[in-house]
Amino acid sequence: VRVEPSPEDVGGMNAAEGILTARGGMTSHAAVVARGWGKTCVSGCAELVVDEENRWLSLGGVKLHEGDWVSLNGSTGEVIRGAAELAPPAISGDLGLFMSWVDAERRLKVLANADTPEDAAVARENGAEGIGLVRTEHMFFGSGERIRTVRRMIMASATPEREAALKDLLPFQRSDFAGIFAAMDGLPVTIRLLDPPLHEFLPDGELDEIVALLAADTGASEDDVVERVEKLAEINPMLGFRGCRLAITYPEIGRMQVRAIFEAACEQQSEGIVVKPDIMVPLVGTVKELEHQITMIRETASAVFEEKGVVVDFRVGTMIEIPRAALLSDAIASAGAEFFSFGTNDLTQMTFGYSRDDVSKFLPTYLEQGILKHDPFQVLDQEGVGQLIEMSVTRGRAARPDLKVGICGEHGGDPASVDFFHRQNLDYVSCSPFRVPIARLAAAQAALKERSA
């Protein structure tokens, strides 16, 4: 139970049976992580008051303390006092046969968003035909040593110090990529380079607590830590120093990630695994940004191939999540993007001008009064965001007819949205591993609906 999860909470989230937060929504960090792990989550419970220091929560006039039971219904958003009677999910033996009928009817491929080898294995078991999104930043939270190394990189005041930290981080990334390639043997794996702003990897709490912890983790003086933290602070981080802007400003970060990807790919290919990596550049808004990153990726790949004596086939593409990128899709495809993946979470956020972490403050009123028919972060806004997607697909494929096009936002698991993506002739949808069966069924229904029209 948290007001809002921080990087320190990832271990606790993984150990927990359920997650409850006061802030956020369907596409907030807590909800996305919980969905990927198949955990029950209620996010954005505005009436929830949490005193993390004294270990109590208050909700609906009821005060509970650490050790008290709380039950969650992730489908309805209910928070239930006490240990409710639970029933494990039951899957009949006929489900496999039914899903084979489903797969015979659909055209859209269904991939999964997965960040670890374990996630990838679950995705494949649920029928995923590849990985449509590996969020490399989630790998940084895997252990205490990883997050400490990331923080050393963030606190570095000069390139040599940053490169030293990145050198220590590379084996962790390479190992995870190798595990994902092995789990998805023969299937495509789309890996997104670092996306979130760097401050998201800092600890949560009061400034003096943050400074003391960072000083202990990195060996920097407290004065240096304060100066660096102040430089990292942003007024609007979701529109700030993140995505490809990080890799362009600090090219050593991008080079480390790309090197880790291709060292893992070469290693696995040499062991007989069929690897199909797609490298995805996040938050592109200009052609020059993409050209810069494509050059870095291909130069780093060539260097690794020469060192290893192995060549791996791969593609480079980009996320379309900024409206400007959707408008310039023909130029972006012509500049070398071999695939587009629509990041519909951010594309929705930027098209509406809604912060997805704050939308819960007014969205219930909008839905109640009919201003919005659906939560646009759950069901795709086909009129606005959908129009940008349709335009982007048309312009991108006019410039590059063989352009691979898919979607990796959470809308990939929503049936109404999947129907829209089918009608726009996308190649695939990608969603959390546990929503893959739903997406497969929705894709088949969309195909049958089209044929019967």
RAWOLIN-V786111 format. One record per helix or strand of 3 or more residues. SS is the DSSP state (2 for helix, 1 for strand). FROM is the first residue (numbers start at 0). TO is the last residue. If there is no record, write none. Layout:
# RAWOLIN-V786111
<<SS:FROM:TO> <SS:FROM:TO>>
This chain:
# RAWOLIN-V786111
<<2:6:14> <1:17:20> <2:28:36> <1:39:42> <1:48:50> <1:55:58> <1:61:64> <1:69:72> <1:77:80> <2:94:104> <1:108:112> <2:116:124> <1:129:134> <2:135:140> <2:143:154> <2:158:182> <1:187:191> <2:197:200> <2:206:217> <2:221:231> <2:236:238> <2:243:248> <2:250:269> <1:275:280> <2:286:307> <1:313:319> <2:322:326> <2:328:333> <1:338:341> <2:343:351> <2:358:360> <2:362:367> <2:384:398> <1:403:406> <2:409:412> <2:414:422> <1:427:431> <2:432:451>>
